[in-house]
Amino acid sequence: MSLLIRLPLFAALLLASGSAASAPPASDDWPVADPASHGLDASKLSALDAAIKGGQAPDTTSVLVVHRGALVHEAYFNGADRSSLHNTRSLTKSVTAMLVGAAI
């Protein structure tokens, strides 16, 4: 099938798959688990936190590690907390463009 046919078909499929309304999630909380219960080394996560606090990643405001559907590590830095908003729009555009390119 030529690109001139695939591209409009893909665009139509993409537009048709959207929804004007969506149901809110039942809960926005991840199940929480101990890192060791998932086979992760908690001391390495603590070392990561210490490195960030020590200034090795000065722009980092949060680290969340989700393993097999459970939140096993959550840490906030530089005045951020769970309710802090992060501007991810530019990243979202890049990832979306990459996925569309891979689909074509």
C-alpha positions in Angstrom: 0.0 0.0 0.0 1.5 3.3 -1.0 2.3 6.1 1.5 -0.3 8.4 -0.1 -3.0 5.8 0.9 -1.6 4.8 4.3 -1.1 8.3 5.7 -4.7 9.5 5.2 -6.0 6.2 6.6 -3.7 6.5 9.6 -4.8 10.1 10.2 -8.5 9.2 10.0 -8.0 6.3 12.4 -6.1 8.6 14.8 -8.9 11.2 14.7 -11.7 8.7 15.1 -10.1 7.1 18.1 -10.3 10.3 20.3 -13.0 11.0 22.8 -14.4 14.3 24.0 -15.1 12.9 27.4 -13.3 10.3 29.5 -14.2 8.8 32.8 -11.9 9.9 35.6 -9.8 7.1 37.1 -11.2 5.4 40.2 -8.0 6.3 42.1 -4.8 8.1 41.2 -2.8 6.2 43.7 -0.3 3.4 42.8 -0.2 0.4 45.1 2.9 0.9 47.3 5.4 -1.8 48.0 8.8 -2.2 49.6 11.7 -2.2 47.1 13.1 -5.4 48.6 9.8 -7.2 48.0 10.3 -6.6 44.3 14.0 -7.6 44.3 15.3 -4.1 44.2 18.2 -2.8 46.4 16.9 -0.1 48.6 20.5 1.1 49.4 20.9 2.0 45.7 17.7 4.0 45.8 19.0 5.8 48.9 22.3 6.5 47.1 20.4 8.0 44.2 18.5 10.2 46.6 21.8 11.3 48.3 23.4 12.1 44.9 20.5 14.3 43.9 20.5 16.0 47.3 24.3 16.5 46.9 23.8 18.5 43.7 24.7 15.9 41.1 21.4 16.4 39.3 20.4 20.0 40.3 17.3 20.2 38.1 15.7 17.0 39.4 12.6 17.6 41.4 11.2 14.0 41.8 12.1 10.4 41.4 9.4 7.7 41.3 10.2 4.1 40.6 7.3 1.8 39.6 8.1 -1.9 39.3 5.5 -4.4 38.1 2.6 -2.0 38.8 3.6 -1.0 42.3 5.3 2.2 43.5 8.5 1.1 45.2 10.3 4.4 45.6 9.1 8.0 45.8 11.3 11.0 46.6 11.0 14.8 46.1 13.7 17.4 45.9 14.3 21.2 45.6 11.0 22.2 47.2 8.8 19.9 45.1 6.1 17.6 46.5 3.5 15.2 45.4 1.2 18.1 44.2 3.9 19.9 42.2 3.1 20.4 38.5 5.7 19.6 35.8 5.6 21.0 32.3 5.9 18.0 30.0 4.3 19.4 26.9 7.5 19.5 24.8 8.4 16.0 25.7 4.9 14.8 24.9 5.1 16.3 21.4 8.4 14.5 20.7 7.2 11.2 21.9 4.0 11.5 19.9 5.9 12.4 16.8 8.2 9.4 17.2 5.3 7.0 17.7 3.5 8.4 14.6 6.7 8.1 12.6 7.1 4.5 13.7 3.5 3.7 12.9 3.9 5.0 9.3 
